[in-house]
Amino acid sequence: MGLLDLFGKKNVGDALTSKLPYALKMRFSPIRLSIKQKTPIDLIIDLENIRDEEALLTSIVVQVPKALGLDSMGLNQMREIRLGYLKPHKRKELHIEIHATARTKQKTYPVHVTAFSHYRDYSHVLNSEKKKLELRVVG
């Protein structure tokens, strides 16, 4: 029996980090990126807070390889999107454009998406969920 047990305190940190906080689904629209057409594709991210207890301070980080870009010039390969507090069982849908650059070849590229739950502010990470999606590039 610990000292905190005498006063009725319990550690709630383990309950918040024990299970995944989000349901994270991703897809591309259109399905593949064409080098000949200079149009970008959309990465559609569907994020849902599956916790019952409280709203979570949420951010999403998207990373692509150097052969792709998250802007039309192809300079940015990583983007952080701060969503604010996501209430229990609420969904957010994000559309992020992915562009081909001069370095883009015909092959399959990995796209990494990480959803973070924070406490206090965005510099303190409570839990995260990371997923990878394959983007096929055709000529």
N, C-alpha and C positions, 0 to 999 in steps of 0.2 A: 504494500500500500504506500503510495507516494504522497508527498506533501500536497500536491494539487488535488488528489482524490479526497482529502479531508474537506476541502472547500467546495467540492462539487464541480470543479473545472474539468474539462475534457479537451483533448487535442483534436481540433477539427481539421487541421492541416492534412492529416492522412486521408480523411474522407474526400477532400477536394482533389487530391492527386491520385487517388486509387483507380478511378476509371476514366475513360476518355470523355472529354467535355463536349465534343462536337461530332456531328455526322457530316462528313465532308465528301461531296460528290463533284466530279469534274467531267467535262466533255468539250470537244472542239466543234465549231460550226464555221465553215464546212469541215468535213472529216479530215482532209489533208491540205497541206500548204503547197501551192504551185509557184515555182520559181519564175516561169514565163509571165504569168499574170502578176502584176505588182501590187495586188490587193492583199491586205493582211487577213488573218483568220481570228476568230474570237475564241478565247479560252473562257468557258462559262463555268463559274464556281458556284455551287449551291452549298451553303453552310447553315447548319441548324444547331442551336444550343439544345442538347438533349438532357441537360440537368434540370432537376425540379426545384432546387433550393433558391438560387439567386441569379441575378443578371451578371454576366461575365464581361469584363473589359477585354475586347477582342481585336486582334490584328491578323493580317494575312501577308505572307511573304511569298512571292513568285520568283523563281529563278529559271533562266534558260541558258543554254550553252552560248559561247562566244559567236557561233555561226548564226545565231538568231538575235533578234532585238525586240525590246518592249516599246520602242518608239520608232518613228519612221526613218530615222537616221541610223538606227542600229547601235546606238551608243550605250544604252542601258540594258543590262542583262539581269538586273534584280530590281524588284519593286515591292515596297512595303505599303500596305493599305490599312489605315487605322479606322476601324468600324465603330468604335465607341462601345457602349454597353449593349450587349445582346441579351434580351430577356429570355426566360425559360420557354422552350419550345417555339421560339421565333426563328424565322428563316431570313437569310440575306442572299441575294443572287447578284454576282458580280460578272461583268463582261470586260475582259482584258484583251487588247489586241496584241498579236504576235506577228512580227514582220520578218521577211526574208532580207538578208543583207548580201553584199558582194561575196562574202565567204561561205554562203549557204550552198551545200552540195545535196545531191539526191541520196538521202539515207534517212534513218530514223533517229530522232533526237529526244533525249529525256527532258521533261519539264517537271520541276519539283515545286510543290505547293505545300506550305506549312501554315497551319492555323495555331495561333498562340492565345492562351488565356492568361491575363495579367492580373496582378493585384497592386493596389495603390496607384501606379502609373505604368506607362508602357516600358519602362526599363526593368521592371520586376516580373519575371516569367513564372507563372504558377504551373502550367501544364501545356503540352503541345501535341499536335497530331500532324504527321508528315506523310504525304502521298506522292507517288511518281506516276506520270502519264507519258506515254510515248507519242510523239508527233511525227508523222510520216511526211516527208518532203518529196514531191515528184517534179519532173521537168516540164 
